């Protein structure tokens, strides 16, 4: 009996502590070390300016962007890149506001910056393709209209291309606007937005930064991505059959054995999340789109051999396969308190797992601080948010649950940019429950 209890105890700690440790915590430590190596290697090999900067095209999809478009165009005009070398295509996708008026005002005001307005009412993907066919110059940069460049972002991303002929595509770093975060009304939303800022910092300057080093980056951010024109024109362009066209074109490029990387010193600022409903729909859309693209490229290639020779297959399969055990780690422990395990043992395991996640978050926090060294305001703001390291594992759990719901929704719902909000999902759920009970009552009466 005593031996059984000992074996049972060992099994408990293996299942609930060692597995998360091996699968998530230890890799975080490995990433931390490799990013330190990258940081010092970067400091020793500073990228120098090319003799002549090339001509480039910046493409901005526009849809009811009246309130944000001027700020975006201002950031291009005021950047450290020579305006005479920039052509800006604004591709309208059926706007009903005064976005065109903002364009006209900026076109008059910025006479040294070439800007053109294109009309395409066939969706974002076809709008981007139209601009690509009309683009000029050596490099093409795609950005959203609701964000703005850091002053040296355009210059830095072109320098990175010019310094490495092997790099064909780059994604920049997306951060949320600090001023908008601190002006948020409502304490809860303000805290969520601060955590979102930390999430973006760690996702790009730690997660994608590491993936870039091992050529495992499988998504160029739709908000800020850059391409060699010769590379993107060899693809089938942006696909209109998916809501995740940025991931789809990334897969196309990687299938051509082209290198996709991150430019960690090119920052694009976007507005923080509007509210919790927006966070819900955003993460649902990202998850559904990612699975959609995975199905496009791997529906006939689901072989175990790909697990060893295809890094994209391995990363995505790992991410989704371990979605289910993660839920067990978080919730099934609570159910164990109703079995032979004491409440003390269960709570100890939960606290230990939580502490391990805090440690891994703090390691990434240190990585981010290093890579933000040249961006003093962003770094100062980020460092002051160190107490949120304690809350970040809980925020990460919440966003993971949203992603998990996206996996479930992708099974029985057609893909669409119009994603159900949480309130709508709840009403659908209640309607299904009411119908089920109504059917059961009718069956009883019969």
C-alpha positions as CSV (number, residue, x, y, z in Angstrom):
1,X,0.0,0.0,0.0
2,X,2.8,2.3,0.9
3,X,4.6,1.6,-2.3
4,X,1.4,2.4,-4.3
5,X,1.1,5.7,-2.5
6,X,4.8,6.6,-3.3
7,X,4.3,5.6,-7.0
8,X,1.1,7.6,-7.1
9,X,2.9,10.6,-5.7
10,X,5.7,10.3,-8.2
11,X,3.2,10.0,-11.1
12,X,1.4,13.1,-9.8
13,X,4.6,15.3,-9.9
14,X,5.7,13.9,-13.2
15,X,2.3,14.7,-14.8
16,X,1.7,18.1,-13.4
17,X,5.2,19.6,-12.9
18,X,7.9,17.9,-14.9
19,X,5.9,17.8,-18.2
20,X,5.1,21.6,-18.2
21,X,8.7,22.1,-17.1
22,X,10.1,20.2,-20.1
23,X,7.6,21.5,-22.6
24,X,7.4,25.2,-21.8
25,X,9.7,26.3,-18.9
26,X,13.0,24.8,-20.0
27,X,12.6,26.0,-23.6
28,X,12.0,29.5,-22.2
29,X,15.4,29.3,-20.5
30,X,17.1,28.1,-23.7
31,X,15.5,31.0,-25.6
32,X,16.7,33.4,-23.0
33,X,20.3,32.3,-23.4
34,X,20.2,32.2,-27.2
35,X,18.7,35.8,-27.3
36,X,21.5,37.0,-25.0
37,X,24.0,35.6,-27.5
38,X,22.2,37.2,-30.4
39,X,22.1,40.6,-28.6
40,X,25.9,40.7,-28.0
41,X,26.6,39.4,-31.5
42,X,24.5,42.2,-32.9
43,X,26.3,44.8,-30.8
44,X,29.6,43.5,-32.1
45,X,28.5,43.5,-35.7
46,X,26.8,46.9,-36.3
47,X,25.0,47.2,-39.6
48,X,26.3,50.2,-41.6
49,X,24.3,52.3,-44.0
50,X,24.5,51.4,-47.7
51,X,26.3,53.8,-50.1
52,X,23.0,54.6,-51.7
53,X,19.5,53.9,-50.2
54,X,17.1,52.3,-52.8
55,X,13.7,53.4,-53.9
56,X,10.9,51.7,-52.0
57,X,7.1,51.4,-52.0
58,X,4.9,51.6,-48.9
59,X,1.4,50.1,-49.3
60,X,-1.4,51.1,-46.9
61,X,-4.8,49.4,-47.1
62,X,-7.5,51.9,-46.2
63,X,-11.0,51.2,-44.8
64,X,-12.7,53.9,-42.9
65,X,-9.4,55.2,-41.7
66,X,-10.3,58.9,-41.4
67,X,-9.3,59.1,-37.7
68,X,-5.9,57.4,-38.0
69,X,-4.7,57.9,-41.5
70,X,-3.0,61.3,-41.0
71,X,-0.9,60.1,-38.1
72,X,0.3,57.1,-40.2
73,X,1.2,59.4,-43.2
74,X,2.8,61.9,-40.8
75,X,5.1,59.1,-39.5
76,X,6.2,58.3,-43.0
77,X,6.9,61.9,-44.0
78,X,8.8,62.6,-40.8
79,X,10.8,59.4,-40.9
80,X,14.6,59.4,-41.3
81,X,14.3,57.9,-44.8
82,X,14.6,60.2,-47.8
83,X,11.0,61.1,-48.9
84,X,12.2,61.4,-52.5
85,X,12.8,57.6,-52.5
86,X,9.4,56.7,-51.1
87,X,6.2,56.0,-53.1
88,X,3.0,55.5,-51.0
89,X,0.0,53.6,-52.3
90,X,-3.2,54.0,-50.3
91,X,-5.6,51.2,-51.5
92,X,-9.2,52.0,-50.6
93,X,-11.4,49.0,-49.9
94,X,-14.8,50.7,-50.0
95,X,-14.5,53.4,-47.3
96,X,-17.6,55.3,-46.5
97,X,-16.0,58.1,-44.3
98,X,-13.7,61.0,-45.3
99,X,-10.4,59.0,-45.6
100,X,-10.0,60.3,-49.2
101,X,-10.2,63.9,-47.9
102,X,-7.4,63.2,-45.4
103,X,-5.3,61.8,-48.2
104,X,-5.9,64.9,-50.3
105,X,-4.8,67.2,-47.5
106,X,-1.6,65.2,-46.9
107,X,-0.9,65.0,-50.6
108,X,-1.0,68.8,-50.8
109,X,1.0,69.3,-47.6
110,X,3.7,66.7,-48.3
111,X,4.8,67.7,-51.8
112,X,8.1,65.9,-51.4
113,X,6.4,62.6,-50.8
114,X,4.8,60.7,-53.8
115,X,1.4,59.4,-52.8
116,X,-1.3,57.7,-54.9
117,X,-4.8,56.6,-54.2
118,X,-6.1,53.4,-55.6
119,X,-9.6,52.0,-55.4
120,X,-10.3,48.4,-54.9
121,X,-13.6,47.2,-53.4
122,X,-12.9,43.5,-53.5
123,X,-11.4,42.9,-50.0
124,X,-8.1,43.5,-48.3
125,X,-6.1,40.8,-50.2
126,X,-7.1,42.0,-53.6
127,X,-6.5,45.5,-52.6
128,X,-2.9,44.6,-51.5
129,X,-2.4,42.7,-54.8
130,X,-3.4,45.7,-56.8
131,X,-0.9,47.9,-55.1
132,X,1.8,45.2,-55.5
133,X,1.4,45.2,-59.3
134,X,1.7,49.0,-59.3
135,X,4.6,49.2,-56.9
136,X,8.1,50.5,-57.8
137,X,11.5,50.3,-56.2
138,X,13.5,47.5,-54.7
139,X,11.5,46.9,-51.5
140,X,7.8,46.8,-50.6
141,X,6.6,47.6,-47.1
142,X,3.0,46.8,-46.0
143,X,1.5,48.6,-43.0
144,X,-1.9,49.1,-41.5
145,X,-3.5,52.5,-41.6
146,X,-4.2,52.6,-37.9
147,X,-0.5,52.7,-36.8
148,X,2.6,54.8,-37.1
149,X,6.4,54.3,-37.7
150,X,9.1,54.9,-35.1
151,X,11.3,57.6,-36.7
152,X,14.1,55.2,-37.9
153,X,11.9,52.1,-38.6
154,X,11.9,52.4,-42.4
155,X,15.6,53.2,-42.6
156,X,16.5,50.3,-40.2
157,X,14.4,47.7,-42.1
158,X,16.0,48.7,-45.5
159,X,19.5,48.6,-43.9
160,X,18.8,45.1,-42.8
161,X,17.8,44.0,-46.3
162,X,20.8,45.7,-47.8
163,X,23.2,44.0,-45.3
164,X,22.0,40.5,-46.1
165,X,21.2,39.2,-49.5
166,X,19.8,36.0,-48.0
167,X,17.0,37.9,-46.2
168,X,14.0,38.1,-48.5
169,X,11.2,39.1,-46.1
170,X,11.1,40.9,-42.7
171,X,8.5,41.6,-40.2
172,X,8.9,44.6,-37.9
173,X,8.1,44.9,-34.2
174,X,4.5,45.8,-33.3
175,X,4.0,47.7,-30.0
176,X,0.9,49.4,-28.7
177,X,0.8,53.2,-28.1
178,X,1.9,54.0,-24.6
179,X,0.1,57.3,-24.4
180,X,-3.2,55.7,-25.4
181,X,-2.7,53.0,-22.7
182,X,-2.2,55.5,-19.9
183,X,-5.2,57.6,-21.0
184,X,-7.5,54.7,-20.8
185,X,-10.7,55.2,-18.8
186,X,-11.5,52.3,-16.5
187,X,-8.9,50.6,-14.3
188,X,-9.6,47.0,-15.6
189,X,-9.1,47.9,-19.3
190,X,-6.1,50.0,-18.5
191,X,-4.4,47.0,-16.7
192,X,-5.4,44.7,-19.7
193,X,-3.8,47.2,-22.1
194,X,-0.6,47.3,-20.1
195,X,-0.5,43.5,-20.2
196,X,-1.2,43.7,-23.9
197,X,1.8,46.0,-24.3
198,X,4.0,43.4,-22.4
199,X,2.5,40.6,-24.6
200,X,3.5,42.4,-27.8
201,X,7.0,43.2,-26.5
202,X,7.6,39.5,-25.5
203,X,5.9,38.1,-28.6
204,X,8.1,40.1,-31.0
205,X,11.4,40.8,-29.1
206,X,11.5,37.4,-27.4
207,X,9.3,34.9,-29.2
208,X,9.6,35.9,-32.8
209,X,13.1,37.1,-32.3
210,X,14.1,33.6,-31.3
211,X,12.1,32.0,-34.1
212,X,13.8,34.3,-36.6
213,X,17.2,33.0,-35.5
214,X,16.2,29.4,-36.3
215,X,14.3,30.3,-39.4
216,X,11.1,29.2,-37.7
217,X,9.1,32.4,-38.2
218,X,5.8,31.4,-39.9
219,X,3.9,34.7,-39.8
220,X,4.9,38.0,-41.2
221,X,2.9,40.6,-39.2
222,X,0.1,42.0,-41.4
223,X,0.5,45.3,-39.6
224,X,4.1,45.8,-40.6
225,X,5.9,43.5,-43.1
226,X,8.5,44.1,-45.8
227,X,9.6,42.2,-48.9
228,X,12.1,42.2,-51.7
229,X,10.0,43.0,-54.7
230,X,11.6,40.3,-56.7
231,X,10.6,37.8,-54.0
232,X,6.9,38.6,-53.5
233,X,6.2,38.9,-57.2
234,X,7.3,35.2,-57.5
235,X,4.5,34.1,-55.2
236,X,0.8,33.8,-56.0
237,X,0.3,37.0,-54.1
238,X,-2.1,37.5,-51.3
239,X,-4.9,34.9,-51.0
240,X,-8.5,36.0,-50.7
241,X,-9.7,32.6,-49.5
242,X,-8.4,33.1,-46.0
243,X,-8.8,35.7,-43.2
244,X,-5.1,35.3,-42.4
245,X,-3.5,36.4,-45.7
246,X,-0.3,37.5,-43.9
247,X,0.4,33.9,-42.7
248,X,-0.6,32.5,-46.1
249,X,1.9,34.6,-48.0
250,X,4.6,33.8,-45.4
251,X,4.1,30.1,-46.1
252,X,4.2,30.7,-49.8
253,X,7.6,32.4,-49.5
254,X,9.0,29.8,-47.2
255,X,8.0,27.0,-49.6
256,X,10.4,28.7,-52.1
257,X,13.2,28.2,-49.5
258,X,13.4,32.0,-48.9
259,X,14.4,33.3,-45.6
260,X,11.9,35.2,-43.4
261,X,13.2,37.2,-40.4
262,X,12.5,39.8,-37.8
263,X,14.0,43.3,-37.8
264,X,14.0,44.0,-34.1
265,X,15.0,47.6,-34.4
266,X,12.1,48.6,-36.7
267,X,9.0,49.5,-34.6
268,X,5.5,50.2,-35.7
269,X,3.0,51.5,-33.1
270,X,-0.6,50.6,-33.1
271,X,-3.6,51.4,-30.9
272,X,-4.2,49.2,-27.9
273,X,-7.2,46.9,-27.9
274,X,-10.6,48.8,-27.8
275,X,-12.3,46.6,-25.2
276,X,-12.5,43.0,-24.0
277,X,-15.0,42.1,-26.8
278,X,-12.4,43.3,-29.3
279,X,-9.7,41.2,-27.7
280,X,-12.0,38.2,-27.9
281,X,-12.8,38.6,-31.6
282,X,-9.2,39.4,-32.5
283,X,-7.8,36.3,-31.0
284,X,-10.5,34.1,-32.4
285,X,-9.8,35.5,-35.9
286,X,-6.0,34.9,-35.5
287,X,-6.5,31.4,-34.4
288,X,-9.0,30.4,-37.0
289,X,-6.9,32.0,-39.8
290,X,-3.8,30.2,-38.6
291,X,-5.5,26.8,-38.7
292,X,-7.0,27.7,-42.1
293,X,-3.6,28.3,-43.6
294,X,-2.2,25.2,-42.0
295,X,-4.9,23.2,-43.6
296,X,-4.2,24.8,-47.0
297,X,-0.6,23.7,-47.0
298,X,-0.6,20.5,-45.0
299,X,-4.0,18.8,-45.7
300,X,-2.3,16.2,-47.9
301,X,1.0,16.2,-45.9
302,X,0.1,15.0,-42.4
303,X,3.0,12.7,-42.1
304,X,5.1,12.1,-39.0
305,X,8.3,12.6,-41.1
306,X,7.4,16.3,-41.4
307,X,7.8,16.6,-37.7
308,X,11.5,16.2,-38.1
309,X,12.2,17.9,-41.4
310,X,9.7,20.8,-41.5
311,X,10.1,23.4,-38.8
312,X,6.8,25.2,-39.7
313,X,4.9,21.9,-39.4
314,X,6.6,21.2,-36.1
315,X,5.9,24.6,-34.6
316,X,2.2,24.7,-35.5
317,X,1.5,21.1,-34.6
318,X,3.3,21.5,-31.3
319,X,1.3,24.7,-30.6
320,X,-2.1,23.1,-31.2
321,X,-1.4,19.5,-30.0
322,X,-0.4,20.8,-26.6
323,X,-3.4,23.0,-26.3
324,X,-5.3,20.2,-24.7
325,X,-2.8,19.1,-22.1
326,X,-2.3,22.8,-21.2
327,X,-6.0,22.9,-20.2
328,X,-5.5,19.8,-18.1
329,X,-2.5,21.4,-16.3
330,X,-4.6,24.5,-15.5
331,X,-7.9,22.9,-14.5
332,X,-7.7,19.2,-13.9
333,X,-5.6,19.8,-10.8
334,X,-8.7,21.2,-9.1
335,X,-10.6,18.0,-9.8
336,X,-7.8,16.0,-8.1
337,X,-8.7,17.5,-4.8
338,X,-11.9,15.3,-4.9
339,X,-9.8,12.1,-5.3
340,X,-7.0,10.7,-3.2
341,X,-4.9,13.8,-3.5
342,X,-5.0,16.3,-0.6
343,X,-6.0,19.9,-1.2
344,X,-2.6,20.9,0.1
345,X,-0.8,18.9,-2.6
346,X,-3.0,20.2,-5.4
347,X,-2.6,23.9,-4.3
348,X,1.2,23.3,-3.9
349,X,1.3,22.1,-7.5
350,X,-0.7,25.0,-8.8
351,X,1.4,27.5,-7.0
352,X,4.6,25.9,-8.2
353,X,3.4,25.8,-11.8
354,X,2.4,29.5,-11.5
355,X,5.9,30.4,-10.0
356,X,7.6,28.6,-12.9
357,X,5.6,30.6,-15.4
358,X,6.5,33.8,-13.6
359,X,10.1,32.9,-13.8
360,X,9.9,32.2,-17.6
361,X,8.1,35.5,-18.1
362,X,10.8,37.4,-16.2
363,X,13.5,35.8,-18.3
364,X,11.7,37.1,-21.4
365,X,11.3,40.4,-19.7
366,X,15.1,40.7,-19.4
367,X,15.5,39.8,-23.1
368,X,13.0,42.6,-24.1
369,X,14.9,45.1,-21.9
370,X,18.1,44.4,-23.8
371,X,16.6,44.8,-27.3
372,X,14.8,48.0,-26.3
373,X,18.1,49.6,-25.3
374,X,18.1,52.0,-28.3
375,X,14.5,53.0,-27.7
376,X,14.7,54.8,-24.4
377,X,11.1,55.8,-23.9
378,X,9.7,52.4,-24.8
379,X,12.3,50.7,-22.5
380,X,11.6,53.1,-19.6
381,X,7.9,52.4,-19.9
382,X,8.4,48.7,-20.1
383,X,10.8,48.5,-17.2
384,X,8.2,50.4,-15.0
385,X,5.7,47.6,-15.8
386,X,7.9,44.9,-14.1
387,X,5.1,44.2,-11.4
388,X,2.9,43.0,-14.3
389,X,5.3,40.0,-14.6
390,X,3.3,38.5,-11.7
391,X,0.0,39.0,-13.6
392,X,1.2,38.0,-17.0
393,X,0.8,34.2,-16.6
394,X,-2.9,34.8,-15.8
395,X,-3.3,37.1,-18.8
396,X,-1.6,34.5,-20.9
397,X,-4.0,31.9,-19.7
398,X,-6.9,34.0,-20.6
399,X,-5.7,34.7,-24.1
400,X,-4.9,31.0,-24.5
401,X,-8.5,30.2,-23.6
402,X,-9.6,32.6,-26.3
403,X,-7.4,30.8,-28.8
404,X,-8.7,27.5,-27.7
405,X,-12.2,28.6,-28.3
406,X,-11.1,29.6,-31.8
407,X,-9.9,26.1,-32.4
408,X,-13.3,24.8,-31.4
409,X,-15.1,27.4,-33.5
410,X,-13.0,26.5,-36.6
411,X,-14.4,23.0,-36.5
412,X,-18.0,23.9,-37.1
413,X,-18.0,27.5,-38.4
414,X,-17.1,28.9,-41.8
415,X,-14.2,31.4,-41.8
416,X,-15.1,35.1,-41.9
417,X,-13.6,38.5,-41.0
418,X,-16.9,39.0,-39.2
419,X,-16.2,37.1,-35.9
420,X,-18.8,36.6,-33.3
421,X,-18.3,38.7,-30.1
422,X,-18.4,37.0,-26.7
423,X,-21.9,38.3,-26.0
424,X,-23.2,36.8,-29.3
425,X,-21.5,33.5,-28.5
426,X,-23.2,33.5,-25.1
427,X,-26.6,34.1,-26.7
428,X,-26.0,31.2,-29.2
429,X,-25.0,29.0,-26.3
430,X,-28.1,29.8,-24.3
431,X,-30.3,29.3,-27.3
432,X,-28.8,25.8,-27.9
433,X,-29.3,24.9,-24.2
434,X,-33.0,26.1,-24.3
435,X,-33.6,24.1,-27.5
436,X,-32.0,21.0,-26.0
437,X,-34.2,21.2,-22.8
438,X,-37.3,21.8,-24.9
439,X,-36.6,18.7,-27.0
440,X,-36.0,16.6,-23.9
441,X,-39.3,17.8,-22.3
442,X,-41.1,16.9,-25.5
443,X,-39.5,13.4,-25.4
444,X,-40.6,12.9,-21.8
445,X,-44.2,13.9,-22.6
446,X,-44.2,11.3,-25.5
